[in-house]
């Protein structure tokens, strides 16, 4: 199979993944959801059988992807137990409105609530897939960098994805197409953005096509791109070496926020790669 044809096959398969939107979108139709962004108060689903959210000194928001619910970030949340960070808050939503900008504004409201829970401390945001793009827009464009010192993204199409070219022409899907106005906005100068970004991406991601679009390559952003070899889109947030590195990042963030005279972020730009076997290197 030629490289060009291979990319086309990958894009077709990824498009199939993108069109499997939440059940409420399938039932109500895209048109009914075009102007609606369901929002819930930030917090874990605290049913009678659920344990109370962990309390700590560093609020962490978990933002899931487009066609995924809280279940996709629940194993990650469990893997972060015992750090002393928290509270861990899952940002939930029913569907998206016309663009990612509206979702980023809602995320900003939930960051404010999390800051109140954390006595005004900074908030870390972990975004999976589209959730990472929402977090980036909030911090880079809407001024969220004043409240969020660290954004961790997992399998996020920072440069868009060729799969969106084959997906239904919903406004949100158009924003995920390479070169879209929203992605062009994120490519604009962002001097002074204080948030530090760590982007985990995989060479076998069937949704982010090509895989290099899972990187953050912006001259004004402090970003570290971590290649996770041989892991698919759905598996990446559940991958133990990734969880271990996220734990290390949160531990470092706790230490940084406890020292008020230290800079808001590390100004060095580094790129890393997780080993294929064993535990990740520091």
N, C-alpha and C positions, 0 to 999 in steps of 0.2 A: 504494500500500500504506500502510495506517495505521501510525503509530509503534508502537502496541501489537503489531500483527501482525508488524511488522518485527522487533521484539525477540524475538518468539516464534520466528520463522524462524531468527534468528541463534542462539538458544539451542538449537534442534533440531540445527543444523549443528555447534555446538560440542559437544553431547552425543555426536555421532558420533565426534568426535575423542577425547573423554575415554574412551570405551569401548574404544578400540583400545589396550589395555594390553599390557605386554610379552608375548612369546610364551610364556614359562614360565607366566604367569598363565592364558593361554588354554588351554594344554595340561593344566595340573594342576587347573584349576578354582579359583574364588574361595574355596571352602570349605577347600581344602588349604592355602591361603596366608593364611588369616585370622589365624593365630597365628605367622606366620613372617616374619622380616625378614632376608633374606640380607645378609650384610655381607662386605666384602672389606677386606683391609688397604689403607690409603690409599696411593695412588701411581698413577702412570701405568702403563699396560699396556706393560711394557718387554720387548717381543719382540726377537729378534735384529736385525731390520731397523729398529727404532724408535730414534730419537735419544735419548740420555740426557736426563732432565729438567733444565731450566735451573736453575742454582744462583744464588741472589741473597741479599739481606738482608731480604726480606719474603715469608714463606710465603703462598701464595694457594691456597685450596681452591675447586674448581669443582664445583657440585652440579647435576646435570641434573634434568630433569622426570620425570613419572610414566611416560609411554609412550615415553620417549626414552632412548637409551644415550649412551655417551661421544661418539658421532659428532656430537651436537648442540652440544657445547661445544668440540670439537676445533678448528673454525675460529676460534673466539674465542681459544682458547689460542694458536694460531699468530699471531693478530693482536696478541698481547701480547708477542711476542718482542722482545728488544733493550732492554727497560726496565731491566734490572738487578734486577728483582724475581724472586722464586722462593724455593724450588722451587714449581712449579705442580703441584698434586695433584688428580687427578680422584677425587671421592668416588663410588664405584660401589656399586650395590645391585641385587639381583635382583627384589625385590618388597617391598611394604609390609605391615606387620602391621596390627593393628586401628586404629591411629591415628597421627597425625603426631608425637605425643609420643615414641613409641618411636624413630622415625627421628631426631628431634632429639637423643635421648640417644646414639645411635650416632654422629651427627655430632660430638657433644661429645668422644667418645673419639678420633675422628680429629683433632680440633683439638689435643688433648693431644699426639698423636704429631707433628703438624706443628710444634708449639711446640718439641718436642725437636729436630727437624731445624733449627729456626731459632734455637737457643740461647736459648730462652725468650722470644723476641720475640712481639709481637702477630701475629695471623693475620687476613688479609682473606678473607672468604667471598663468592663470587659465585654466586648461585643463580638458575637458570633455571626459570620456571614454578613447579611445586610445590616445587622445590629452594629457591626464595627464601622460601617460607613455612616450610619446615623450619629454615632459617637464622634467620629472625626469631624463631621460637618458642624456639630454643636460646639466643639472645642476650637476648631480652626476658624469658623466663619461667624458664629454667634457669640463669641466672647466667653465661651465656657472654659477657656484655659485659665481664667482667674480662679476657678473652683476645682478644676480637675488636673492634678499634676501628672497623671499617668493614664493613658488609654492603651489597653491590650486588645488587639484584634485577632480573630481566629478565622481563617478561610474567608477573608473579606475581599470582594472585588474592587480594590482601590482604584484600579485603572479601568473598571468596567469589565464586561465579559462578552465574548463573541456569542455566547449562548443566548443573550438577550436579543440578538438580531433575529432569532428564529422564534422567539416567544410571542404571545399575543400582544397587540399594540396598546397595552394598558399604559397610562402615563408613567407609572412607576417603572415598568420594564424599559421604557424609552430612556429613562434616566440611567439605567445600567448599561446602555450601549456605549461602547468606546467613542469618545469625542462628544458625548452629550453636553448640553449647556451646564448641567449640574457638575459634571466631572471637570469641565473647563473652568468652572468657578473654583473648584478645589485646587486646580493647577495654578491659579493666580498667586501673586506674591503674598506671603503670610509672615512677613517680618515681625518679630516680636511675639509670636505664638509661644507660650511658655509650657505647653503640654509636651510631655515626652511620649512617643509612640513606640510600641513594640508590635510588629506584625508577624504572626506565624502563618506561613503559607506552605502548600505542598506541591510537589511535582506530579502528583497523581490526582489532583483535584478535578473532578468531572464537571463541576459547575463554574469554577473560575478558569476560563479558557482565553488565552494561554495562561499557564501557571504564573508567569512573571507579573501578571496584572494583580496578583495578590500582594505585591510589594508596595511600600510607600517610598516613592522616589521623588522627593520634593526638596529643593535646595534650602528652603527656609525652615523646614521642620527637623526637629531632633528625632530621628527615627532609626530603629534597629529592625532589620528584616531577618527572620529566622526561618530557614528552609527546613521543612520536616519531610524527609524522604519517604516515599512509598505509602502515604496515608491518604485516604479519600476524604471527600468533603464532609461527610457525616461523621467520620471517625476521628477527625482531627481534634475536636474539643474533648474527646474521651480518651485520647492517647496519653498513656501514663507519663512518658517523657515530657510532653507538653504541660501536663498538670504540674509536674515537678518544677519546671521552669517558671510557671506562673506563681507557684508558691514562693520561689526565690525572689521574684519581682515584687510580690506583695510584702515580703519581709524587708526588702530594701526600701520600699516606699514607706513602711512604718517607721524605719529608722530615720528617713529623710524628713518626714513630717514632724517627728519628735524633736528635731533640731531646727528651730525657727530661723536661725541665722544662716542656714545653708541655702544655696540656690534652689529654685523651684524644680530644676531638672539638671541632668547631666548633659553638658553641651557637646559631648563627643558623639559622633555618628559611627555606629558600628554595625557590621553585618555578621550573622552567625549561621551555623547549620547544626541541627541536632544530629547526633550519631544514629546510625541505623539500628544499632543494638545497644542494650545496656542503658544506664542512666545518663542524663545529659551532663555535659561539662559545665562548670560555673560560668 
